[in-house]
Amino acid sequence: MIRLFAAIAIPDEIDGVLESHRDRLPGAAWRPAGSLHLTLRFFGDIGETKAEDLQGELAAIGGASFTLRLAGVGSFGDSRAEHSIWAGVEASEPLRILARRSEMAASRAGLRPQKRAWRAHVTLAYLKGCDPARVAAWIQANNLVRSPEFPVTSFGLYSSWRTAEGSIYRLERHYRLI
C-alpha cells in the first residue's frame, strides 16, 4: 500500500513570501520549505495495481497551463480545536477543472469518490494544543497576505510517508500542462 495524492507544488519564491508570515504561534508545526502544495485530490492508501492505474488516468488528464495567486489565511478545525492553518487561493476556473479531472481520474482507476468537498488551500502548519484566541489573532494579523501570481505548468502524483517529525512528500510522477 502507498499513500498518494495529486497536487500542485508551490514554487520556492511563493514559499519565500509565505515564510515572512510564519509568526510565533505556540503549538504550530510549520510545513518545511519545499513541501508546500495545493492538493487536487487525496487518494489515500492504495495498492500497487490501483496506483499504476491511477498514474495512467492522471497522465490522460491534459489541460492548459494557468496562473494562480494565494490570498488570505484561515484555519480548519472542529468544535474542540483548530487543527491546521492554511493560505487560501483566489478563485480559478482552470484550477477547479483540474481538481474535477483528478477526481474523475480516481473514479476511472476504481477509487471511491472523495467524501469531503474539495476546497483550494495550501496547508501552512498543523496545530496541536494552540490557544484558539492566539490562532484567531494570527489569522487576523495575516489575513491580507497575497502572493504574486505564479504559473502552473504541471501537477504531480505524490506519495506521503509519515515520520516522527511529520509527513514527508515524494514526487512519484510529473504531469505537464500545455
C-alpha positions as CSV (number, residue, x, y, z in Angstrom):
1,M,0.0,0.0,0.0
2,I,1.2,3.5,-0.8
3,R,-0.4,6.8,0.4
4,L,-0.9,9.1,-2.6
5,F,-2.3,12.5,-3.6
6,A,-2.3,14.7,-6.6
7,A,-1.0,18.2,-6.1
8,I,0.4,21.4,-7.5
9,A,3.8,22.3,-5.9
10,I,4.1,25.8,-4.6
11,P,7.2,27.5,-6.2
12,D,10.1,28.4,-3.9
13,E,9.6,32.1,-4.5
14,I,6.0,31.9,-3.2
15,D,7.1,29.8,-0.3
16,G,9.5,32.6,0.5
17,V,6.7,35.1,0.5
18,L,4.7,33.0,3.0
19,E,7.8,32.5,5.1
20,S,7.6,36.0,6.4
21,H,4.1,35.3,7.8
22,R,5.2,32.4,10.0
23,D,5.0,34.4,13.2
24,R,5.3,32.8,16.5
25,L,2.3,30.6,17.3
26,P,3.0,28.1,20.1
27,G,1.9,24.6,19.1
28,A,2.2,25.3,15.3
29,A,4.3,22.8,13.3
30,W,5.1,24.8,10.2
31,R,5.5,22.9,7.0
32,P,9.1,22.9,5.9
33,A,10.4,24.8,2.9
34,G,9.8,22.9,-0.3
35,S,6.9,20.9,1.0
36,L,4.0,23.4,0.4
37,H,1.5,22.2,-2.2
38,L,-2.1,22.6,-3.2
39,T,-3.8,19.2,-3.1
40,L,-6.0,18.5,-6.1
41,R,-7.2,15.1,-4.8
42,F,-6.1,12.9,-1.8
43,F,-6.3,9.3,-2.8
44,G,-5.2,7.7,0.5
45,D,-3.6,4.3,0.9
46,I,-3.9,2.2,-2.3
47,G,-2.4,-1.0,-3.7
48,E,0.3,-1.0,-6.4
49,T,-2.0,-2.2,-9.1
50,K,-4.5,0.6,-8.4
51,A,-1.6,3.1,-8.2
52,E,-0.4,2.1,-11.6
53,D,-4.0,2.5,-13.0
54,L,-4.2,5.9,-11.3
55,Q,-0.9,7.0,-12.8
56,G,-2.2,6.2,-16.3
57,E,-5.5,8.0,-15.7
58,L,-3.8,11.1,-14.4
59,A,-1.5,11.1,-17.4
60,A,-4.6,11.4,-19.6
61,I,-6.0,14.5,-17.9
62,G,-4.1,17.0,-20.0
63,G,-5.2,20.7,-20.0
64,A,-3.7,24.1,-20.4
65,S,-1.3,25.9,-18.1
66,F,-2.7,28.7,-16.0
67,T,-1.8,31.1,-13.2
68,L,-2.7,31.2,-9.5
69,R,-2.4,33.6,-6.6
70,L,-2.6,32.8,-2.9
71,A,-4.8,35.1,-0.9
72,G,-5.9,35.2,2.7
73,V,-5.4,32.7,5.5
74,G,-7.7,30.6,7.7
75,S,-8.0,27.5,9.8
76,F,-9.6,24.1,9.8
77,G,-10.9,22.5,12.9
78,D,-13.8,21.2,14.8
79,S,-15.8,22.2,17.9
80,R,-12.9,21.2,20.1
81,A,-9.9,22.8,18.5
82,E,-8.3,24.2,15.3
83,H,-6.0,21.6,13.7
84,S,-4.4,23.5,10.8
85,I,-3.9,26.9,9.3
86,W,-3.8,27.5,5.6
87,A,-3.4,30.0,2.8
88,G,-6.3,30.5,0.5
89,V,-6.3,30.5,-3.3
90,E,-8.0,33.1,-5.5
91,A,-10.9,31.7,-7.5
92,S,-9.7,29.9,-10.6
93,E,-11.8,28.0,-13.1
94,P,-8.8,26.2,-14.6
95,L,-7.9,25.0,-11.1
96,R,-11.4,23.8,-10.4
97,I,-11.4,21.9,-13.7
98,L,-8.0,20.3,-12.9
99,A,-9.3,19.2,-9.5
100,R,-12.5,17.8,-11.0
101,R,-10.5,15.9,-13.6
102,S,-8.3,14.5,-10.8
103,E,-11.5,13.2,-9.1
104,M,-12.7,11.7,-12.4
105,A,-9.3,10.0,-12.9
106,A,-9.6,8.5,-9.4
107,S,-13.0,7.2,-10.3
108,R,-11.8,5.6,-13.6
109,A,-9.0,4.0,-11.6
110,G,-11.6,2.3,-9.4
111,L,-11.2,4.6,-6.3
112,R,-14.1,5.7,-4.2
113,P,-15.4,9.3,-4.5
114,Q,-14.0,11.9,-2.2
115,K,-16.2,12.3,0.9
116,R,-15.4,15.9,1.6
117,A,-16.0,18.7,-0.8
118,W,-12.7,20.0,-2.3
119,R,-11.5,23.4,-1.2
120,A,-8.4,25.0,-2.7
121,H,-5.9,25.8,0.0
122,V,-2.2,25.4,1.0
123,T,-1.6,24.0,4.5
124,L,0.9,26.1,6.2
125,A,1.0,24.5,9.7
126,Y,-0.6,21.8,11.8
127,L,-1.7,22.8,15.2
128,K,-1.5,20.9,18.5
129,G,-2.7,22.5,21.7
130,C,-2.9,26.0,20.3
131,D,-4.9,28.6,22.2
132,P,-7.9,29.3,19.9
133,A,-7.6,33.0,20.7
134,R,-4.0,33.1,19.5
135,V,-4.9,31.2,16.3
136,A,-7.7,33.8,15.7
137,A,-5.2,36.6,16.3
138,W,-2.7,35.1,13.9
139,I,-5.4,34.8,11.2
140,Q,-6.5,38.4,11.8
141,A,-2.9,39.7,11.6
142,N,-2.1,37.7,8.4
143,N,-5.4,37.7,6.6
144,L,-4.3,40.2,4.0
145,V,-1.4,38.0,2.8
146,R,-1.4,37.9,-1.0
147,S,1.3,36.2,-3.2
148,P,2.4,37.3,-6.6
149,E,0.7,35.4,-9.4
150,F,2.6,32.3,-10.4
151,P,2.4,29.9,-13.4
152,V,1.0,26.4,-13.0
153,T,2.6,24.4,-15.8
154,S,2.3,20.9,-14.2
155,F,1.0,18.9,-11.3
156,G,2.3,15.7,-9.7
157,L,1.4,12.5,-8.1
158,Y,3.0,12.4,-4.6
159,S,3.5,9.8,-2.0
160,S,3.2,10.7,1.7
161,W,5.5,9.0,4.2
162,R,4.8,9.5,7.9
163,T,7.7,10.1,10.2
164,A,8.1,11.2,13.8
165,E,8.9,14.7,12.5
166,G,5.8,14.8,10.3
167,S,4.9,13.7,6.8
168,I,7.5,13.7,4.0
169,Y,6.3,14.0,0.4
170,R,8.0,12.5,-2.6
171,L,7.1,13.3,-6.2
172,E,6.3,10.0,-7.9
173,R,5.1,11.2,-11.3
174,H,5.1,14.6,-13.0
175,Y,2.3,15.7,-15.4
176,R,2.8,18.7,-17.7
177,L,0.0,21.1,-18.6
178,I,0.5,22.7,-22.0
